[in-house]
Each structure stands twice: as C-alpha cells, then as structure tokens.
Amino acid sequence: MQISIETSKWYDRIWAAFIFFTRLPFWRLHEPDKNAYKTVVEHWPLVGWLTGSFMAAVLYLGSMVFPYEIAILLAIATRLLVTGALHEDGLADFIDGFGGGGSDRQRILDIMKDSHIGTYGVLGLIIYFMLLFFTLLSMKPLLAVMTILVADPYAKMLSAQLILMMPYARTEETAKNKTIYRRFSPVAGISLAIQGLLPMGVFLYFLHASVNWQLLVFVPAIIMYFMYLLIWRRLRGYTGDCCGALCLITELATMMVASYYLSV
C-alpha cells in the first residue's frame, strides 16, 4: 500500500511540472495534489525534454518545407505557444526590474510584479530573440535541432539551483503564482542532474571531436553564477521571474557556445 502512495506522489509531482510549465491540457487528464506544485522545479528539465522536442521537431520538419529562416521563426513561435511565453515574460520583467529599479530592492520587486512591460523589457526581448534567431541560423538544421534538445534541459537544470542558493524574495501570499518552491532533497537533486545532463552527455558523445565540452558545460554555468551574484546583491532572494530569465539566458549561452563550433 505504501508503494502505491509513493508512486502516486511521484506521479503527481511530474504531472504538476508539465501543467505548471506548459499550456498543454495535461490538467484535463489528471489534476495533481496542490502541494505537488511546490516541487515542480525538481522536474523542470524533464519538461525541457518536451518543450525542446516540440521546438526541434518544428524546426527540422519546417526546414524541409520552408526556407530555413521561416522554419526558425515557426520553431520559436511553437515554443512560445507551448509554454505560454512563461519564461519570456519572466525575462522581460527581470530586465525591467533590474534595469529600472536601481539598487532599491522593493522597487525592483514592484516593477517585476507589474504586468506592464517597460522599455528595458522590450529592448531586452528584441535583443534576446535576435540572438536566438541568428544563433540557430548559423547552424545546419540537424545540428540546430540537437543543440535545442540539449540546451533546453541543461539550462533548466542550472536555473533550478537558485532555489538552493537563496531564499524566496517574497512571501507566498505576494508571489505571482501563490506558490513557493520547496528546496529539493539530495535524491531530487540527483534526479534533476540526470534530467539536465543526460541529453548533454548524448550530444557530446556523438560530437566529441567537434565541440569543446568544457566550454559547452562551464560557460553557461559561469554565467549562471554571475547572475546569481547580481540577484543576491540586489534582492537577497529569488523570484519566479529570476528563474525564468536565468533559464533563457543560460540556454542562449549554451546555444551560442555550440554554434561557435557547429556554425555553417
């Protein structure tokens, strides 16, 4: 009986992650326990397997029908639809808050919580999408597909470390989604690492002669560390927007390092 209960809890946690981080109707099939949403970060890279697969599939299949530039735009649009632009919204809020809030902690938090997007956020998204587009364009379709499948889960694994490195910056009542992620256990941490590093390992196995694995692994990790220092200095804690922004920035960094070696 105990095995059944544990299996149900494990299943609920994964299901909650797919409901929370995508706009796909998983909730129609099963509604997990409310407490399961506190653990969604523990399966964030696993969701990256799904969102990355959608984006990669559209890019590869689209490149067979349309010019490569159009296929890239369709792939980016597909991920925005699948995720509801969740992380892009976080990136815009993050840039607005840190760009316009100065060193005032409460002002940064207030700006990040404001539903309106400011000049910093608009410019930040434009630069982000331009870099993403031209990074993918620099690689052949198959290599771009492989890079997407690697960068998405790896970036989510790195970004998940924020919840271990600092406390939540707001209270649960003032959080946007009314949920504070729990700090995961060592077992959950190992699971998280497997989810994020397994695609990377497969990628490096097949392209080990073409890619410097140290740069591919450590450059995004170093960027993550400096962003952590910035967030800690300004907020003394993280928010969901910080996690989303960190995810996109480290993912883009992973892709840019890969494109350095795999560009056409």
N, C-alpha and C positions, 0 to 999 in steps of 0.2 A: 504493500500500500504506500509505503514511504517513497519507493522508486517512482510510482505514478505521480505523486505530488511534486517531486523534484523535477521530473520530466516536464510536467505542466508549467512550472515556474520558468524553467529554461526556455521553453517554447514561447511563453508569454513575453519574455524579455526580448527575444529576437523579433517576434511579431510586432511588438511595440516600437522597435527601432525602425522597421520598414514603414510603419504607419506614420511615425513622427518625422522621418527624414525624406519621405516621398509624398506625392499626391496621388499615388496609385491606390485604388479602392481595396486595400487589404482589410480595412475595418469592416467591410461587408461580409468577409469570410469568418472573421474571428475578432472579438473585442477583448484584449488582454486586461488584466487587473490594472487599476490606476497606478499602483505602486511600481509596476513594471516600467513606467515611463521615466523613473529616476535612474534606470540602468541603461538607457538607450545608447549612451556613448560607448559602452562596452562592446557594442556590435555595430558601431558606426562604419568601420572599414568593410564589414560584410555588406552593408548597404551600398558601399562604394563599388563592390563587385557588380551589383545590379545596375546602378546608375552609369557606371563606366561601360558596362556591356551595351546598354541602350545607345549611348553616345557613339561607341566604337562601331556598332552594327550599322547605324545610320550613315556614319562617315564612310565606311567601306562599301556598303551597297550603293549609297548615293554617288560615290565616285565612279561607279560603273555606268551610271545613267546621266549624270550631270557633270559639268566642269567641276574640277576639284574644289575651287573656291566656294561654289554653291553648296557642295557636299559638306564642307566645313561649317558653313553657316547653318545648314539644316541640323547638323550634329549638335552644335551649340544650342540651337533652339529646342531640340529634343530634350536635352538635359534640363533646360530651364522649365519645360513643361512637366517633366517627370518629378523634379524637386520643388516646383513652385517657386523657383528663384530664391529659395530659403537662404542659401549661403551668400548669394549676390546681394540680397537685402542686408545681410549682416556686414558684408564688406563695405557697402555704401554708408551704413550707419557708423561703422567703425571709423572710416575716413572722415566723415562729418564730425564725429565727436572728438577725435584726436586732432583734427585739423582746426576746428573752430572753438574747442573748449579750453585751449591753452593748458595751464597746469592746474586748473580748478577741477578737482575730482567730481564734485556734484554737478557742475555744468557739463562735463563730458558725459556723465551718465544721463542727464536730462536730454541732451542733444541726441544721444544714441537711442533713447526711448521714443523720441519724437517720430511720428510716422511720415513726416515730410522729409524729402531729400533736399540737401543743400548743394551749393556749388562744389564743395570739396568732393562730395559723394558722386556727383555727376561726372566730374573730371576723372575721379578715380576709376569708375566703372568703364569709361571710354578707354582709358589707358590700359586697363586690365584686359578688356575684350580685344583690343588691337594687338596686344602682346600674345594673347592666346591664339588668335586667328593666324598671325604671321608665324608663330612657333609651329603650329600644326602644318601650315602651308610649306614650311621649309623641309618637311619630311615626306617621303613617299607614303601613300595611303596605308599600306600594311604596317609600316614602321610606326606611323602615327597612331594606328589602332592599338598596337602593342604598348605604346607609351601611355595612352589613355588608360588602358586596363591596369597598368602598374601605378601610375601617378595618383589616381583617384583613391584607392585604398591606402596607399602609403601616406598620403597627406592627411587623411582622416586619422590614421594611427598616430602620427606625430601630434596632431592638434588635440587629440584626446588627452595628451599628457598634461594639458593646462589644469585639468580638474584635480590632478595630484600635486601640482606645483604651487597652487594658491587657492584661497577660499573664493566663494562666490561673492561678487561685489555688491549685490543687492540682497534683499530679503525675499523669501519665497512669495510673499504677498505682492511685492512690487516687480517680480520677474515677468517678462513678457508672456511666457507660456505657463506661468504659475507653477513651475517645476524647477527644483534644484537637483542637478545630477549628483548621485552618490559617488564617493570615492571608491574605485573598484579594488577588489581584493587581488593578491598575487596571482591566484588562479585565473581571474578575469583578465589580468594584465598579460599573462602568457597567451591566453586566447586572443587578445587584442593584437599582440605582436605577430602571432601566426597569421591572422587575417590580413594584416598590413604588409608583412614581409614575404608571404608565400608567392604572390604574383611577381614581386621584385626578384625573388630567387629564380623563378622560372625564366623571367626576362633575361637576367644576367647569364643564366646557363646557356641560352641559345645565342646570346650576343656578346659573350665574354671577351671575344677578341676585338670587338668594335667599340666597347664602352668602358670607360674608367669607372669601376664600380665604387671606388672611394668617393669620387666627386658626386656620383649619382645619389649615393646614400647620405653623405655628410653635408653637402651644400644645403639641401632643404632643412636638415636638422640644425645647422648653424643659424640659418635664417629664422627658424622657429625659436631658437634660444634668444636671439636678439629681440625678436618681437615679444617674447616673454618678459625680458628685462624692461622694455618700453611699457608694457601693460602693467607690470608690477610697480614701476616708478610712478605712473600716472594714477592708477586705480587701486593698487594694493589688493587686487582681486580680478576675477574674470567675469565675463558675461557671455551669453549665447552669441552675441554679435562678434565678440572677440574670437570665439571658437570658429565661427563661420568664416571670418576674414582670414584667420590663420590657415584654415583649410585651403582656401582658394590660392593664397599667396604661396604656400609650400607646394601645392600641386603644380602651379605655374612654374615654380623654380625647378621642380623635378623634370617637367617637360622641356624647359629651356636647356637644362644640362644635357638631356638626352638628344635634343635637336643639334647641339654642338657637335656631337659625334655622328649623328644619323642624318644630317641635312643632305638634301639632294646635291 
